[in-house]
């Protein structure tokens, strides 16, 4: 090991690190972006489905770091830099005192053993040249960003950051498994001296690495296999003021309500198993990060929060402000969910009262529901949360990321998909938490589904705002109260009548009420407008999804080939011992021209996969041929489900 590397794992000194460009026997070269890594079976975890995750992270960092550098130049964090200077000097004095004490003890041991004696060294004693986690905290003045990847595995993400993101001075790539760090070192060396100088490979518990480096890292990337909950407390302490946390969670069964007790124990929030579960997952994770930050007089500001495939990913900034922490309860809310329909109400945990220059913080008032029973079905309620109730995106930042990507399309293998995802995010209403699912709303009332643009138009014509969601093509985000949603449905039933036999059902109770609002289904221009022509909800390639943990044999999916072709943005080359790596052009993202389907993996709702071809509901409208009873509507709903389930 040298001074630019982390502590080597046991026996790491005996592992031969190949020269740049030389592939050891039995390994294959995998290319992603500008990085190349050496893989051998499933010894180290790698998932090609996360190309989207890594491309998106690079796009975000390429926009965020220049903004952070500008803020440092303006002196926004001068006080924090002074505090870091004092902390650094105190740590240096402690280390000098500890080193002097160790030296005295070693000299005493030598004296006791006599001439020529050698003091016994502890089995896991660190080498003198090994850097300690958290060493080298930033002093005043911007010298580039410091990045930590807490669970680096192959080191691919860190290598891509070093090669593709300007403005980074140092990357600490950490993993707990010593054998994995051996592979990481091999991959770092394989990508050349320039990469090796910027990346330190560390072996240790990510929590300890972060705890030993308070307010040090400008960027912390955590992409665990499962829940990140045990890492959050350390992360909010280790990130510098104004720094960025990039956090992935793949335990969607917990966050979406299938395993609500596990969600409570991990995140301190009770999830509801409803159609808005993917946005709920984002808000639960954001609320959990905020709660951890509040313990240290810190708070978060989300820049981007997305639900993609089988995971969620959040990008949040962390700031220190004791006064802002007082307002933290007002940023979280409970959800009152009707047991008989899709109506829900949000109730803030805290509230403020302003009187002149005085601001008082107190508990929120409730309940937020209009009556003791659901006004539309007469059912009771279930209660979920608390969860983040403020905006989950910074629309201006999202716009800057899109503009940056448009200038450099060839850099991102998943450009088409990410660009459509960001366009959907940008169009979302920022102040309308959660959403309705159009098909679920129509199913609750047992009516023929209407086209999305008609429902949007009815809301706009009634004076309310409405948008879609990046989580699915049937999502409806609106500031309209639930009674307006059901009035629109009742007006639709008048034009497309159905007869429900069971008059005591929730659907019959919904339809029995006379609408107070006379909905207009005249197509509104705003219901058809989009920010740009980007394709939304681009379909994934076959066999795209989570992979086995490293060290386990790969799970073969039914109908999949043993040697499947590399996914979009990934290129493999099997090379023999000592041969030089040939340059391989980066594979382009799949361009399924004319494709209008949307694949949204609903892990939280029994792995249901929705595929919507344009406006599926409108086609079912004509095919259902609803008669004089409610059976036609039920048949239409079943037909919709058959076409929606993969």
C-alpha positions in Angstrom: 0.0 0.0 0.0 1.1 3.6 -0.6 0.1 6.9 0.9 -2.7 7.4 -1.5 -4.4 4.2 -0.7 -6.6 2.9 2.2 -5.6 0.2 4.6 -5.1 -3.1 2.8 -7.2 -6.1 3.8 -5.5 -9.2 5.3 -3.2 -10.8 2.7 -3.8 -8.0 0.3 0.0 -7.6 -0.1 0.1 -11.0 -1.8 -2.5 -10.0 -4.5 -0.9 -9.0 -7.7 -2.3 -5.7 -9.1 -2.2 -5.8 -12.9 -0.6 -3.1 -14.9 -2.8 -0.6 -16.6 -4.6 -2.3 -19.5 -3.5 -5.8 -18.8 -6.2 -8.3 -18.1 -5.5 -11.3 -15.8 -6.4 -14.8 -16.9 -10.0 -15.7 -16.2 -11.3 -12.1 -16.0 -13.5 -10.2 -18.4 -13.5 -6.5 -19.0 -16.7 -4.6 -18.6 -17.0 -1.1 -19.9 -19.5 1.5 -18.7 -19.1 5.2 -19.5 -15.4 5.9 -19.6 -14.6 3.3 -16.9 -13.5 -0.3 -17.3 -13.6 -2.9 -14.5 -12.4 -6.5 -14.3 -15.0 -9.1 -13.3 -14.8 -12.8 -12.6 -18.1 -14.6 -12.0 -20.2 -13.2 -9.2 -17.3 -12.6 -6.8 -18.1 -8.9 -6.6 -21.6 -7.5 -6.8 -22.4 -5.8 -10.1 -25.8 -5.0 -11.6 -26.2 -3.7 -15.1 -29.7 -2.5 -14.2 -28.0 0.3 -12.2 -26.6 2.0 -15.3 -29.5 4.4 -15.0 -28.7 5.0 -11.4 -25.0 5.8 -12.1 -25.7 7.9 -15.2 -28.3 10.0 -13.3 -25.9 10.4 -10.4 -23.1 11.7 -12.8 -25.6 14.1 -14.4 -26.6 15.5 -11.0 -23.0 15.9 -9.8 -21.9 17.6 -13.0 -24.5 20.3 -12.2 -24.2 20.3 -8.4 -20.4 20.7 -7.9 -20.0 23.9 -9.9 -22.9 25.4 -7.9 -21.2 24.3 -4.6 -17.9 25.8 -5.7 -19.6 29.1 -6.5 -21.2 29.1 -3.0 -17.8 28.5 -1.4 -16.3 31.3 -3.5 -19.0 33.6 -2.2 -18.1 32.7 1.4 -21.3 31.0 2.3 -19.5 28.4 4.4 -16.7 30.5 5.9 -17.8 29.9 9.5 -18.1 26.2 8.9 -14.6 26.2 7.3 -13.2 27.9 10.5 -14.9 25.3 12.6 -13.3 22.6 10.5 -9.9 24.2 10.8 -10.2 24.1 14.6 -11.4 20.5 14.5 -8.5 19.5 12.2 -5.9 21.1 14.5 -7.4 19.4 17.5 -7.3 16.0 15.8 -3.7 16.6 14.7 -2.7 17.3 18.3 -4.5 14.2 19.4 -2.8 12.1 16.8 0.6 13.5 17.7 0.0 12.8 21.4 -1.1 9.2 20.6 1.9 8.7 18.3 4.3 9.9 21.1 2.6 7.6 23.6 2.9 4.7 21.2 6.6 5.4 20.6 7.3 5.5 24.3 5.5 2.2 24.8 7.5 0.6 22.0 10.8 1.9 23.4 9.8 0.5 26.8 9.1 -2.9 25.2 12.4 -2.9 23.4 14.2 -2.2 26.7 12.4 -5.0 28.4 13.3 -7.5 25.7 17.0 -6.5 25.8 19.4 -5.9 23.0 18.3 -7.1 19.6 14.7 -7.7 20.9 11.7 -6.9 18.8 8.4 -5.8 20.2 5.4 -7.9 19.1 3.1 -6.1 16.8 -0.7 -6.5 17.0 -2.1 -8.8 14.3 -4.2 -6.1 12.6 -1.9 -3.1 13.3 -2.2 -0.4 10.6 0.7 0.3 8.4 2.4 3.7 8.9 1.6 4.8 5.4 -2.1 3.9 5.6 -4.5 6.8 5.7 -7.1 6.7 8.5 -10.8 7.2 7.6 -11.6 10.8 7.9 -8.0 12.0 7.7 -7.4 15.2 5.7 -10.5 17.2 6.6 -10.9 20.2 4.4 -9.3 23.4 5.5 -10.5 26.8 4.4 -10.6 27.4 0.6 -12.2 25.3 -2.1 -9.7 22.8 -3.5 -12.2 20.5 -5.1 -15.0 18.2 -3.7 -14.3 15.3 -1.4 -16.5 12.3 -2.2 -17.2 9.1 -0.2 -18.7 6.0 -1.7 -19.6 4.0 1.4 -20.4 0.7 -0.3 -18.2 0.7 -3.4 -18.1 -3.1 -4.3 -16.3 -3.1 -7.7 -15.4 0.6 -7.4 -17.1 1.2 -10.8 -19.1 4.2 -9.6 -16.1 5.9 -8.0 -14.0 5.3 -11.1 -16.7 6.8 -13.3 -16.9 9.8 -10.9 -13.1 10.3 -11.2 -13.2 10.1 -15.0 -16.5 11.9 -15.8 -17.2 14.5 -13.1 -14.9 17.5 -13.0 -14.2 19.3 -9.7 -13.5 16.3 -7.6 -10.2 16.3 -5.6 -10.5 13.0 -3.8 -12.8 10.0 -3.7 -12.8 7.5 -0.7 -14.1 4.2 -1.9 -15.0 1.9 1.0 -16.2 -1.6 1.4 -16.5 -3.9 4.4 -15.4 -7.1 2.7 -11.6 -7.3 2.3 -11.9 -9.6 -0.7 -14.0 -7.0 -2.4 -11.5 -4.3 -1.7 -8.9 -6.4 -3.4 -11.0 -6.3 -6.6 -11.6 -2.6 -6.1 -7.9 -1.9 -6.0 -7.4 -4.0 -9.1 -10.0 -2.0 -11.0 -8.7 1.3 -9.8 -5.2 0.4 -11.0 -6.6 -1.0 -14.2 -7.9 2.5 -15.1 -4.6 4.3 -14.9 -2.5 6.4 -12.7 -4.7 9.5 -12.9 -7.6 7.5 -11.4 -5.4 5.8 -8.8 -4.2 9.2 -7.5 -7.7 10.4 -6.9 -9.3 7.3 -5.3 -8.4 5.9 -1.9 -9.6 2.3 -1.3 -10.7 1.8 2.3 -11.7 -1.4 4.1 -14.1 -0.9 7.0 -17.6 -0.3 8.2 -19.1 2.6 6.3 -20.7 3.9 9.5 -17.3 4.1 11.3 -15.7 5.8 8.3 -18.4 8.5 8.3 -18.4 8.8 12.1 -14.6 9.5 12.1 -15.0 12.2 9.5 -17.6 14.7 10.8 -18.7 17.4 8.3 -16.0 16.4 5.9 -17.4 15.0 2.7 -19.0 17.3 0.1 -20.7 14.2 -1.5 -21.7 10.9 0.2 -23.1 8.2 -2.1 -24.8 5.3 -0.3 -26.1 2.5 -2.6 -26.8 -0.5 -0.3 -28.3 -3.9 -1.1 -31.5 -3.3 0.8 -32.3 -0.6 3.4 -30.0 2.3 4.0 -31.6 3.0 7.4 -28.6 2.0 9.6 -26.3 4.3 7.6 -28.3 7.5 7.8 -27.3 8.7 11.3 -23.6 8.6 10.4 -24.2 10.1 6.9 -26.0 13.3 8.1 -23.0 13.9 10.5 -20.3 13.3 8.0 -21.6 15.4 5.1 -20.2 18.9 5.0 -22.5 22.0 5.2 -24.3 22.4 1.9 -23.1 19.0 0.8 -25.1 16.3 -1.0 -26.3 12.9 0.1 -27.1 10.4 -2.7 -29.1 7.5 -1.1 -30.6 4.4 -2.7 -33.2 2.1 -1.0 -34.2 -1.2 -2.6 -36.4 -2.5 0.2 -39.6 -1.5 -1.6 -41.7 -4.2 0.0 -41.1 -2.3 3.3 -41.6 1.2 2.0 -44.7 0.4 -0.1 -46.7 -1.2 2.7 -46.3 -5.0 2.2 -44.1 -5.3 5.3 -45.3 -2.3 7.4 -43.7 -3.4 10.7 -40.3 -3.6 9.0 -40.8 -0.1 7.6 -41.7 1.2 11.0 -38.6 -0.3 12.6 -36.3 0.9 9.9 -37.7 4.3 9.1 -40.0 5.2 12.0 -43.0 5.6 9.6 -46.1 3.4 9.0 -46.7 2.9 5.3 -50.0 2.4 3.5 -50.5 -0.2 0.8 -52.1 2.1 -1.7 -51.6 3.2 -5.3 -49.4 6.1 -4.3 -46.9 3.8 -2.6 -43.9 4.7 -4.7 -44.1 8.4 -3.9 -44.9 7.4 -0.4 -41.6 5.5 -0.3 -39.7 8.6 -1.3 -41.4 10.7 1.3 -40.8 8.1 4.1 -37.1 8.0 3.3 -36.8 11.8 3.1 -38.6 12.1 6.4 -36.3 9.6 8.0 -33.2 11.5 6.8 -34.6 14.8 8.0 -35.3 13.2 11.5 -31.7 12.0 11.8 -30.4 15.4 10.7 -32.5 17.2 13.2 -30.7 15.5 16.1 -27.6 17.4 15.1 -29.2 20.8 14.4 -29.2 20.0 10.7 -31.9 19.9 8.1 -32.3 18.7 4.5 -33.3 20.2 1.2 -34.3 17.7 -1.5 -32.9 18.4 -5.0 -34.3 15.3 -6.8 -36.2 12.2 -5.6 -37.1 9.5 -8.1 -38.6 6.0 -8.1 -37.0 3.9 -10.7 -37.7 0.2 -11.4 -37.1 -1.7 -8.2 -35.6 1.1 -6.1 -35.8 4.7 -5.1 -33.0 7.3 -5.2 -32.9 10.7 -3.4 -30.5 13.6 -3.8 -30.6 15.9 -0.7 -28.5 18.7 0.6 -27.7 19.0 4.3 -27.4 22.3 6.1 -26.8 23.3 9.8 -29.4 25.7 11.3 -30.8 25.3 14.8 -33.6 27.8 14.0 -34.6 25.8 10.9 -34.9 22.6 12.9 -37.7 24.2 15.0 -39.8 24.1 11.8 -39.0 20.4 11.1 -42.4 19.1 12.5 -44.2 21.3 10.1 -42.5 19.6 7.2 -43.8 16.1 8.1 -47.4 14.9 7.9 -49.6 11.9 8.7 -51.9 10.5 6.0 -55.6 9.7 6.7 -56.7 7.1 4.2 -60.3 6.1 3.6 -60.8 2.4 4.0 -63.5 2.3 1.3 -62.1 4.4 -1.5 -59.1 6.3 -2.7 -59.7 9.5 -0.7 -56.8 10.7 1.5 -56.1 13.7 3.6 -52.7 15.1 4.9 -52.3 16.3 8.5 -49.1 18.1 9.5 -47.3 17.0 12.6 -46.6 20.6 13.7 -47.8 24.1 12.9 -46.6 27.6 13.4 -48.4 30.7 14.7 -47.1 34.1 13.6 -48.0 37.2 15.6 -46.1 40.2 14.6 -42.4 39.4 14.8 -43.1 36.4 17.0 -43.3 32.8 15.7 -44.6 30.1 17.9 -44.1 26.4 17.1 -46.7 23.9 18.3 -48.3 20.5 17.6 -50.6 20.2 14.6 -54.4 20.2 15.0 -56.5 17.3 13.8 -58.1 15.2 12.6 -57.7 16.4 9.1 -60.7 14.4 7.8 -64.1 16.2 7.3 -66.1 13.7 9.3 -65.7 10.7 11.6 -66.6 8.5 8.6 -65.6 8.8 5.0 -68.1 11.3 3.5 -68.3 9.3 0.2 -68.4 5.6 1.4 -69.2 5.8 5.1 -66.1 3.7 5.9 -63.5 4.3 8.5 -59.9 5.4 8.1 -56.4 4.0 8.3 -53.5 6.3 9.3 -50.0 6.3 7.9 -46.8 8.3 8.4 -45.3 10.5 9.5 -43.6 11.3 6.2 -42.1 14.2 4.3 -44.8 16.6 3.1 -42.8 19.3 1.5 -41.6 19.4 -2.2 -39.4 16.4 -3.1 -37.7 18.1 -6.0 -36.1 21.5 -6.8 -37.6 22.3 -10.1 -34.9 24.8 -11.0 -32.2 22.3 -10.3 -34.0 19.6 -12.4 -34.2 22.0 -15.3 -30.4 22.7 -15.1 -29.7 18.9 -15.1 -31.8 18.5 -18.2 -30.1 21.4 -20.0 -26.7 20.0 -19.1 -27.6 16.5 -20.4 -28.9 18.0 -23.6 -25.5 19.5 -24.3 -23.7 16.2 -23.9 -26.1 13.4 -24.9 -23.4 11.0 -26.0 -22.0 10.8 -22.4 -25.0 9.0 -21.0 -26.0 5.6 -22.3 -29.4 5.9 -20.7 -29.9 9.5 -21.9 -33.3 8.8 -23.5 -34.8 7.2 -20.4 -33.3 9.6 -17.9 -34.3 12.6 -20.0 -37.9 11.4 -20.0 -37.8 10.7 -16.3 -36.5 14.2 -15.5 -39.1 15.8 -17.8 -41.9 14.0 -15.9 -40.3 15.1 -12.6 -40.2 18.7 -13.8 -43.9 18.7 -14.7 -45.0 17.5 -11.3 -46.9 19.8 -9.0 -44.4 20.4 -6.2 -47.0 21.2 -3.5 -49.4 18.3 -4.0 -48.2 15.3 -1.9 -49.1 11.8 -3.1 -51.5 11.1 -6.0 -54.5 9.2 -7.3 -54.3 6.3 -9.8 -57.0 6.8 -12.5 -57.7 3.1 -12.9 -58.0 2.6 -9.2 -60.4 5.6 -8.8 -62.6 4.2 -11.6 -62.4 0.7 -10.1 -63.5 2.0 -6.7 -66.7 3.4 -8.3 -67.0 0.6 -10.8 -67.2 2.9 -13.8 -65.8 2.7 -17.2 -62.2 4.3 -17.2 -61.9 7.6 -18.9 -59.0 8.9 -20.8 -56.4 10.7 -18.7 -56.6 13.9 -20.7 -60.4 14.0 -20.0 -59.9 13.7 -16.2 -57.1 16.3 -16.4 -59.4 18.6 -18.4 -62.3 18.2 -15.9 -60.0 19.3 -13.0 -58.5 22.2 -15.0 -62.0 23.4 -16.1 -63.1 23.3 -12.4 -60.2 25.7 -11.5 -57.8 23.2 -10.0 -54.2 22.4 -10.9 -53.2 18.9 -12.0 -50.2 17.0 -13.3 -48.9 13.5 -13.8 -46.1 11.8 -11.8 -42.8 10.2 -12.8 -43.8 7.1 -10.9 -46.5 6.0 -13.4 -48.5 7.1 -16.4 -51.8 6.8 -14.6 -50.9 9.0 -11.7 -52.9 12.2 -11.0 -51.4 14.8 -8.7 -53.8 17.6 -7.9 -54.7 20.2 -5.3 -58.4 19.4 -5.7 -60.0 17.9 -2.5 -61.3 14.3 -2.7 -65.0 15.4 -3.0 -64.1 17.0 -6.4 -62.5 13.8 -7.6 -65.7 11.9 -6.9 -67.9 14.6 -8.3 -66.1 14.3 -11.6 -66.5 10.5 -11.5 -70.3 10.9 -10.8 -70.6 13.3 -13.7 -68.8 10.7 -15.9 -71.3 8.0 -14.8 -74.2 10.2 -15.9 -72.7 10.1 -19.4 -71.7 6.5 -19.2 -74.3 4.9 -16.8 -73.9 1.6 -15.0 -76.2 -0.2 -12.7 -74.6 -1.8 -9.6 -76.6 -4.7 -8.2 -75.2 -4.5 -4.6 -76.7 -1.2 -3.3 -74.7 -1.5 -0.1 -71.3 -1.6 -1.7 -68.9 1.3 -1.5 -69.2 1.8 -5.3 -72.9 2.2 -5.0 -72.6 4.7 -2.2 -70.2 6.7 -4.2 -72.5 6.8 -7.2 -75.6 7.5 -5.1 -74.6 11.0 -4.1 -75.5 13.8 -6.3 -72.5 15.8 -7.5 -72.1 19.3 -6.2 -69.7 20.1 -9.1 -70.9 19.9 -12.6 -67.8 18.7 -14.4 -66.9 19.8 -17.9 -65.0 17.3 -20.0 -64.2 19.8 -22.7 -60.5 19.2 -23.5 -58.4 21.9 -21.9 -55.2 23.0 -23.7 -53.2 22.7 -20.5 -54.2 19.0 -20.2 -52.4 18.2 -23.5 -49.3 20.3 -23.0 -45.9 18.9 -22.2 -42.6 20.7 -21.5 -40.9 18.9 -24.4 -41.1 15.9 -26.7 -39.1 13.5 -24.5 -40.4 10.0 -24.4 -41.8 9.2 -20.9 -41.7 5.7 -19.3 -39.3 4.1 -21.7 -39.5 0.3 -21.5 -36.6 -1.7 -20.0 -34.7 -4.4 -21.9 -35.7 -8.0 -21.0 -34.4 -9.6 -17.7 -33.8 -6.2 -16.2 -33.9 -6.1 -12.5 -32.2 -6.8 -9.2 -29.4 -9.4 -9.1 -28.0 -11.9 -6.5 -25.7 -10.8 -3.7 -22.1 -11.2 -4.5 -20.7 -14.7 -3.8 -24.0 -16.3 -4.6 -24.7 -18.1 -7.9 -26.7 -15.9 -10.3 -30.4 -16.6 -10.4 -31.6 -17.5 -13.9 -35.0 -16.1 -14.8 -37.4 -18.3 -16.8 -36.8 -17.9 -20.5 -33.5 -16.0 -20.1 -30.4 -17.1 -21.8 -27.3 -18.2 -19.8 -25.2 -15.6 -21.5 -27.5 -12.6 -21.9 -26.3 -9.7 -24.0 -25.0 -6.7 -22.0 -27.6 -4.2 -21.2 -27.7 -0.6 -22.4 -24.5 1.3 -21.7 -22.5 -1.8 -20.8 -19.9 -3.5 -23.0 -18.1 -6.7 -22.2 -14.8 -8.1 -23.7 -13.4 -11.5 -22.7 -9.6 -11.2 -23.0 -6.9 -13.7 -22.3 -4.0 -13.4 -20.0 -1.6 -10.5 -20.7 -3.5 -9.2 -23.7 -4.1 -5.6 -24.2 -7.5 -4.2 -23.7 -9.1 -3.2 -27.0 -11.1 0.0 -27.2 -14.8 -0.7 -27.2 -17.3 1.9 -28.1 -19.9 2.6 -25.6 -23.2 0.9 -26.4 -26.0 3.3 -27.2 -29.2 3.3 -25.2 -32.0 1.2 -26.8 -34.1 3.4 -29.0 -37.4 1.6 -29.4 -38.9 4.1 -31.9 -42.6 4.3 -31.8 -42.8 2.7 -28.4 -45.6 4.1 -26.3 -45.6 1.5 -23.6 -44.7 2.2 -20.0 -43.1 -0.3 -17.7 -43.3 0.7 -14.1 -42.4 -2.2 -11.7 -44.8 -2.0 -8.8 -42.7 -3.9 -6.2 -44.8 -2.5 -3.4 -48.0 -4.0 -4.8 -47.2 -7.6 -5.4 -44.7 -6.9 -8.2 -47.5 -5.7 -10.5 -46.1 -4.3 -13.7 -48.2 -1.7 -15.5 -47.8 -1.4 -19.3 -49.9 1.4 -20.7 -50.2 1.7 -24.5 -51.1 5.4 -25.0 -54.5 5.8 -23.5 -55.5 2.2 -22.7 -58.6 3.3 -20.8 -60.2 4.9 -23.9 -59.9 1.6 -25.8 -61.6 -0.3 -23.0 -64.4 2.2 -23.0 -65.6 1.1 -26.4 -64.8 -2.6 -25.9 -66.6 -3.0 -22.6 -70.1 -2.2 -24.1 -71.5 -1.4 -20.7 -75.1 -2.6 -20.4 -77.8 -1.9 -17.9 -76.1 -3.6 -15.0 -72.7 -3.2 -13.3 -71.2 -6.4 -14.8 -70.1 -4.5 -17.9 -68.0 -2.1 -15.8 -66.5 -5.0 -13.9 -65.6 -6.8 -17.2 -64.0 -3.6 -18.4 -61.9 -3.4 -15.3 -60.8 -7.0 -15.7 -59.8 -6.3 -19.3 -57.8 -3.4 -18.2 -56.0 -5.5 -15.6 -55.2 -8.2 -18.1 -53.5 -5.7 -20.4 -51.8 -3.9 -17.5 -50.2 -7.0 -16.0 -47.1 -8.4 -17.6 
